[in-house]
């Protein structure tokens, strides 16, 4: 059973094949232009062998076009003359698609300049027929994710030239600029973070500008943001911090909030010791306290681990200062009861 465009079958329809495939009643052959990992049910996919058909090369397409010019089923019975390099140009335009290549060849020959029994095809005729190169892109398919991945990883690798190219590929193929801008905002915190906190401001401003002016004017705005993010110092400390905290939160969703930092808007809550012992940091000289804010089971856990990249080194230094202050304050608190006990002994 050959099923063309099998990705158009919904889940229930695809499930209908399963018992017959398992029993061997049918040999199922499905063809799809989409990534089967996304479009074909995993149960059905696990029972099939996947063959990936690669796009034809420019050399393959040129050979195909030459056959079309010589074969009687094509233009073999006509005297068609193309200028040098024309077949390569058609093959490049086809982007690996033989049907597009043959259709384009037919169009340029039918629109060629005729002199007696000879048809001449010039680059001007090809340009009129083609108008512009159609870019391979599907806003909902695999290529959509391939290109945004390429943009993201080029910026992460601090390669602004590659990043600008992938940005242009997406925008010229019709991608929504706001989608790109949203991904830049994510990148600003995930891959730059506090190494350059202005990156988030630039990315957010780019989103607003895209919303205000739209395409094609906002293409330069997005290029501005892409180049800034590409050359900015990089740190994924914020991403690592959240992912680490997320794992603990998922494992310990019921950890109680320490009483000292609970809100106590009612008398009953106060009687239950909500907020008892809370210290308002702004009332202290150093704006710091030794108050415990994590649950007991996570006491001493460190999620924020800033790097020494860019401006983030100042955050790292500030955290070291805070930790040193807290250690010293805890020592003083421990020494306080000891000295008080010694004083009582001397008095007695």
KAZI-V399147 format. One record per residue. N is the residue number from 1. RES is the residue in one small letter. PHI is phi in radians with two decimals (none if undefined). OMEGA is omega in whole degrees, -180 to 180 (NA if undefined). D_LAST is the distance of its C-alpha to the last C-alpha in whole Angstrom. Layout:
((N:RES:PHI:OMEGA:D_LAST) (N:RES:PHI:OMEGA:D_LAST))
This chain:
((1:x:none:178:100) (2:x:-1.75:180:99) (3:x:-2.05:178:97) (4:x:-1.44:-179:97) (5:x:0.91:-176:94) (6:x:-1.10:-180:92) (7:x:-1.19:180:89) (8:x:-1.41:175:91) (9:x:-1.30:178:91) (10:x:-1.36:-174:88) (11:x:-1.03:-178:85) (12:x:-1.12:-179:87) (13:x:-1.17:178:90) (14:x:-1.18:180:89) (15:x:-1.10:-179:87) (16:x:-1.13:179:91) (17:x:-1.33:-169:92) (18:x:-0.92:-176:89) (19:x:-1.05:-179:91) (20:x:-1.33:176:94) (21:x:-1.21:-179:92) (22:x:-1.13:180:90) (23:x:-1.35:-177:93) (24:x:1.43:179:95) (25:x:-1.15:179:98) (26:x:-2.32:168:98) (27:x:-1.79:-175:97) (28:x:-1.55:174:95) (29:x:-2.15:-180:96) (30:x:-1.98:178:94) (31:x:-2.00:180:94) (32:x:-2.64:176:92) (33:x:-1.64:180:91) (34:x:-1.78:176:88) (35:x:-1.28:-177:85) (36:x:-1.08:178:85) (37:x:-1.06:-179:81) (38:x:-1.69:-168:81) (39:x:-1.87:-179:84) (40:x:-1.96:-179:85) (41:x:-0.92:-178:83) (42:x:-1.05:-180:81) (43:x:-1.11:179:82) (44:x:-1.26:-179:86) (45:x:-1.11:-178:85) (46:x:-1.19:-180:83) (47:x:-1.73:-178:86) (48:x:-2.11:173:88) (49:x:-1.75:-177:89) (50:x:-1.69:174:88) (51:x:-2.00:-180:91) (52:x:-1.67:178:90) (53:x:-1.63:-178:93) (54:x:-1.43:176:93) (55:x:-1.13:179:95) (56:x:-1.20:178:98) (57:x:-1.40:177:98) (58:x:-1.03:179:100) (59:x:-1.11:178:102) (60:x:-1.02:-176:103) (61:x:-1.19:177:104) (62:x:-1.07:178:106) (63:x:-1.10:178:108) (64:x:-1.08:-179:108) (65:x:-1.16:177:109) (66:x:-1.10:176:112) (67:x:-1.07:-179:113) (68:x:-1.10:180:113) (69:x:-1.34:-176:116) (70:x:-1.75:-175:118) (71:x:-1.30:179:118) (72:x:-1.06:177:121) (73:x:-1.29:177:118) (74:x:-1.92:-180:117) (75:x:-1.90:-178:119) (76:x:-1.08:-180:121) (77:x:-1.55:-178:124) (78:x:-2.09:177:123) (79:x:-1.67:-178:123) (80:x:-1.90:-178:119) (81:x:-2.14:179:118) (82:x:-1.95:178:115) (83:x:-1.17:-177:113) (84:x:-1.05:179:111) (85:x:1.56:-177:108) (86:x:-1.19:-180:108) (87:x:-1.12:177:108) (88:x:-1.09:180:104) (89:x:-1.14:178:104) (90:x:-1.14:-180:104) (91:x:-1.11:178:102) (92:x:-1.14:179:99) (93:x:-1.11:-176:100) (94:x:-1.17:174:100) (95:x:1.02:177:96) (96:x:1.50:-176:97) (97:x:-1.85:-178:99) (98:x:-1.14:-179:103) (99:x:-1.09:178:104) (100:x:-1.12:-179:103) (101:x:-1.09:-179:104) (102:x:-1.17:178:108) (103:x:-1.12:179:107) (104:x:-1.18:178:107) (105:x:-1.04:179:110) (106:x:-1.06:-178:112) (107:x:-1.14:-177:111) (108:x:-1.22:179:112) (109:x:-1.22:180:115) (110:x:-1.14:180:116) (111:x:-1.74:-179:115) (112:x:-1.20:179:117) (113:x:-1.45:-176:120) (114:x:-1.75:174:123) (115:x:-2.28:-175:126) (116:x:1.01:-177:129) (117:x:-1.72:-175:128) (118:x:-1.96:176:124) (119:x:-1.92:-180:121) (120:x:-1.86:179:119) (121:x:-2.03:-178:115) (122:x:-1.93:177:113) (123:x:-1.01:179:110) (124:x:-1.11:179:110) (125:x:-1.16:178:111) (126:x:-1.06:-179:108) (127:x:-1.11:179:106) (128:x:-1.17:-178:108) (129:x:-1.29:-175:107) (130:x:-1.52:-179:104) (131:x:1.22:177:102) (132:x:-2.75:-180:99) (133:x:-1.22:177:97) (134:x:-1.39:-176:96) (135:x:-1.50:178:92) (136:x:-1.28:-178:91) (137:x:-2.87:177:88) (138:x:-2.39:-174:87) (139:x:-1.05:-178:84) (140:x:-1.99:-175:83) (141:x:-1.82:-174:84) (142:x:-1.11:-176:83) (143:x:-1.10:175:84) (144:x:-0.98:-178:82) (145:x:-1.32:177:79) (146:x:-1.10:-176:80) (147:x:-1.29:178:81) (148:x:-1.19:175:77) (149:x:-1.13:179:76) (150:x:-1.12:178:78) (151:x:-1.10:-178:77) (152:x:-1.04:-175:73) (153:x:-1.30:175:73) (154:x:-1.18:177:75) (155:x:-1.15:179:72) (156:x:-1.07:-179:69) (157:x:-1.50:179:71) (158:x:0.98:179:72) (159:x:-2.04:-176:75) (160:x:-1.13:-179:77) (161:x:-1.13:178:80) (162:x:-1.12:-179:80) (163:x:-1.09:179:78) (164:x:-1.12:180:81) (165:x:-1.09:-179:83) (166:x:-1.17:175:82) (167:x:-1.07:180:81) (168:x:-1.10:179:85) (169:x:-1.01:-178:86) (170:x:-1.23:-176:84) (171:x:-1.18:-179:85) (172:x:-1.21:178:88) (173:x:-1.53:175:89) (174:x:1.77:180:88) (175:x:-1.13:176:84) (176:x:-1.19:-178:82) (177:x:-1.07:179:80) (178:x:-1.20:175:77) (179:x:-1.11:179:77) (180:x:-1.09:-179:76) (181:x:-1.08:179:74) (182:x:-1.12:178:72) (183:x:-1.16:178:71) (184:x:-1.17:178:71) (185:x:-1.10:177:68) (186:x:-1.06:-179:66) (187:x:-1.05:-176:67) (188:x:-1.01:179:65) (189:x:-1.62:-176:62) (190:x:-1.31:-172:62) (191:x:-1.99:177:64) (192:x:-1.93:176:63) (193:x:1.01:-177:60) (194:x:-1.43:171:57) (195:x:-1.13:172:59) (196:x:-2.72:-176:61) (197:x:-1.14:177:60) (198:x:-1.18:-180:63) (199:x:-1.02:179:65) (200:x:-1.15:178:64) (201:x:-1.12:-179:65) (202:x:-1.09:-178:69) (203:x:-1.13:179:69) (204:x:-1.16:177:69) (205:x:-1.11:178:71) (206:x:-1.11:178:74) (207:x:-1.07:-179:73) (208:x:-1.12:179:74) (209:x:-1.12:178:77) (210:x:-1.09:179:78) (211:x:-1.16:-177:78) (212:x:-1.27:-169:80) (213:x:-1.91:177:83) (214:x:1.15:178:83) (215:x:-1.47:3:86) (216:x:-1.57:-174:87) (217:x:-1.08:-175:85) (218:x:-1.32:179:82) (219:x:-1.06:179:83) (220:x:-1.23:178:82) (221:x:-1.08:179:78) (222:x:-1.14:176:78) (223:x:-1.09:176:79) (224:x:-0.97:-178:76) (225:x:-1.16:-178:73) (226:x:-1.09:180:74) (227:x:-1.18:179:75) (228:x:-1.04:-179:71) (229:x:-1.17:-179:70) (230:x:-1.19:-175:71) (231:x:-1.62:180:70) (232:x:-1.17:173:67) (233:x:-1.06:-172:64) (234:x:-1.93:172:63) (235:x:-2.72:176:60) (236:x:-1.85:-176:60) (237:x:-1.06:-180:56) (238:x:-1.17:179:56) (239:x:-1.09:-180:58) (240:x:-1.10:-179:56) (241:x:-1.07:-178:53) (242:x:-1.18:-179:55) (243:x:-1.07:178:57) (244:x:-1.16:179:53) (245:x:-1.16:-180:52) (246:x:-1.10:179:55) (247:x:-1.06:179:54) (248:x:-1.16:-179:51) (249:x:-1.11:-179:52) (250:x:-1.21:180:55) (251:x:-1.42:-174:53) (252:x:-2.29:-176:50) (253:x:-1.28:-175:51) (254:x:-1.87:-179:49) (255:x:-1.09:-178:46) (256:x:-1.26:175:44) (257:x:-1.27:179:43) (258:x:-0.92:-177:39) (259:x:-0.98:-173:38) (260:x:-1.10:-179:36) (261:x:-1.91:174:39) (262:x:-1.45:177:41) (263:x:-1.37:-178:43) (264:x:-2.28:-178:42) (265:x:-1.39:-178:45) (266:x:-2.09:179:45) (267:x:-1.12:-180:42) (268:x:-1.02:180:42) (269:x:-1.10:178:42) (270:x:-1.16:178:39) (271:x:-1.14:177:37) (272:x:-1.49:175:38) (273:x:1.26:174:36) (274:x:-1.12:177:38) (275:x:1.29:-178:37) (276:x:-1.23:-180:34) (277:x:1.50:-179:32) (278:x:-1.13:179:35) (279:x:-1.99:179:34) (280:x:-1.44:-172:38) (281:x:-1.01:-177:38) (282:x:-1.18:179:40) (283:x:-1.46:-179:37) (284:x:-1.67:-178:35) (285:x:-1.12:-177:36) (286:x:-1.65:-177:37) (287:x:1.03:-179:39) (288:x:-2.40:174:37) (289:x:-2.42:177:34) (290:x:-1.75:-176:33) (291:x:-1.09:179:34) (292:x:-1.46:-179:36) (293:x:-1.95:177:39) (294:x:-1.55:174:41) (295:x:-1.06:-178:41) (296:x:-0.99:-177:38) (297:x:-1.20:-179:41) (298:x:-2.00:-178:42) (299:x:-1.01:180:39) (300:x:1.53:-179:39) (301:x:-1.20:179:43) (302:x:-2.03:176:45) (303:x:-1.82:-178:49) (304:x:-1.40:179:49) (305:x:-2.26:-178:50) (306:x:-1.09:-180:52) (307:x:-1.58:177:54) (308:x:-1.74:-178:55) (309:x:-1.39:175:58) (310:x:0.89:-178:59) (311:x:-1.25:-177:57) (312:x:-1.16:180:55) (313:x:-1.11:178:53) (314:x:-1.22:177:51) (315:x:-1.16:179:50) (316:x:-1.08:180:49) (317:x:-1.15:179:47) (318:x:-1.10:178:46) (319:x:-1.11:177:44) (320:x:-1.10:179:43) (321:x:-1.13:-180:41) (322:x:-1.10:-180:40) (323:x:-1.12:179:38) (324:x:-1.11:179:37) (325:x:-1.09:-178:35) (326:x:-1.15:178:34) (327:x:-1.10:180:32) (328:x:-1.16:180:30) (329:x:-1.14:179:29) (330:x:-1.15:177:28) (331:x:-1.08:179:26) (332:x:-1.11:179:24) (333:x:-1.14:179:24) (334:x:-1.24:-180:22) (335:x:-1.24:-178:20) (336:x:-0.98:179:19) (337:x:-1.07:-180:17) (338:x:-1.13:-180:16) (339:x:-1.15:179:14) (340:x:-1.12:178:13) (341:x:-1.15:178:11) (342:x:-1.09:180:10) (343:x:-1.10:180:9) (344:x:-1.16:179:6) (345:x:-1.11:180:5) (346:x:-1.13:179:5) (347:x:-1.09:-180:4) (348:x:-1.23:NA:0))
